[in-house]
Amino acid sequence: MPNTARKLNFLIEESVCRDMERLIPAGKRSRVVNEALRKELELLRRQAAVEQLLASAPGQGGYSQSAILELLARDRVSHG
């Protein structure tokens, strides 16, 4: 299934916009912004998952923080 695109209307800080215009050619900006958002959303999903794991069944075989960090490190390597 092909990826579809939507046009969104939101604001970007002036300094960020200037840097983007200076550093990224016009035909590549959407791709760069999409990739940056994808990475940020993945980070937010991982943070939410860690919070859920830490809150789930404390004292009843739940995950320790060190176990979660080890699993996340393996996940990051696999998505390298």
Phi, psi and omega per residue, in radians:
M1 nan 2.198 -3.117
P2 -1.245 2.606 3.064
N3 -1.265 2.347 3.049
T4 -1.770 2.842 -3.127
A5 -2.174 2.621 3.062
R6 -2.224 2.505 3.068
K7 -1.549 2.217 -3.127
L8 -2.031 2.713 3.138
N9 -2.085 1.876 3.085
F10 -2.615 2.939 -3.058
L11 -1.765 2.528 3.045
I12 -2.158 2.421 3.127
E13 -0.967 2.534 -3.087
E14 -0.994 -0.752 -3.116
S15 -1.148 -0.659 3.097
V16 -1.141 -0.741 3.131
C17 -1.081 -0.784 3.127
R18 -1.066 -0.788 3.117
D19 -1.076 -0.763 3.139
M20 -1.061 -0.804 -3.136
E21 -1.134 -0.583 -3.115
R22 -1.357 -0.647 -2.983
L23 -1.696 -0.432 -3.013
I24 -2.054 2.153 3.099
P25 -1.027 2.581 -3.043
A26 -0.914 -0.700 -3.087
G27 -1.315 -0.102 -3.076
K28 -2.011 -0.026 -3.037
R29 -1.132 -0.749 -3.141
S30 -1.065 -0.728 3.140
R31 -1.104 -0.761 -3.125
V32 -1.141 -0.759 3.135
V33 -1.138 -0.742 3.098
N34 -1.037 -0.781 -3.133
E35 -1.139 -0.721 3.113
A36 -1.107 -0.760 3.111
L37 -1.133 -0.708 3.129
R38 -1.032 -0.779 3.133
K39 -1.131 -0.745 -3.139
E40 -1.144 -0.732 3.120
L41 -1.126 -0.663 3.096
E42 -1.120 -0.717 3.083
L43 -1.066 -0.778 3.127
L44 -1.110 -0.698 3.094
R45 -1.099 -0.740 3.133
R46 -1.134 -0.728 3.116
Q47 -1.082 -0.733 3.121
A48 -1.129 -0.684 3.131
A49 -1.132 -0.724 3.111
V50 -1.097 -0.771 3.122
E51 -1.065 -0.701 3.112
Q52 -1.152 -0.739 -3.140
L53 -1.135 -0.723 3.129
L54 -1.162 -0.546 -3.111
A55 -1.493 -0.289 -3.045
S56 -1.406 2.232 3.029
A57 0.711 1.029 3.106
P58 -1.056 2.339 3.133
G59 1.397 -0.016 -3.133
Q60 -2.118 0.853 3.105
G61 1.408 0.284 3.078
G62 -1.158 2.999 -3.122
Y63 -1.407 2.452 3.026
S64 -1.440 2.824 3.133
Q65 -1.074 -0.681 3.140
S66 -1.169 -0.644 3.084
A67 -1.142 -0.699 3.116
I68 -1.118 -0.773 3.132
L69 -1.082 -0.679 3.110
E70 -1.142 -0.756 3.112
L71 -1.120 -0.712 3.111
L72 -1.136 -0.690 3.123
A73 -1.091 -0.744 3.095
R74 -1.111 -0.699 3.127
D75 -1.094 -0.775 -3.135
R76 -1.071 -0.738 3.137
V77 -1.107 -0.698 -3.113
S78 -1.223 -0.363 3.124
H79 -1.778 0.030 -3.092
G80 -0.259 nan nan
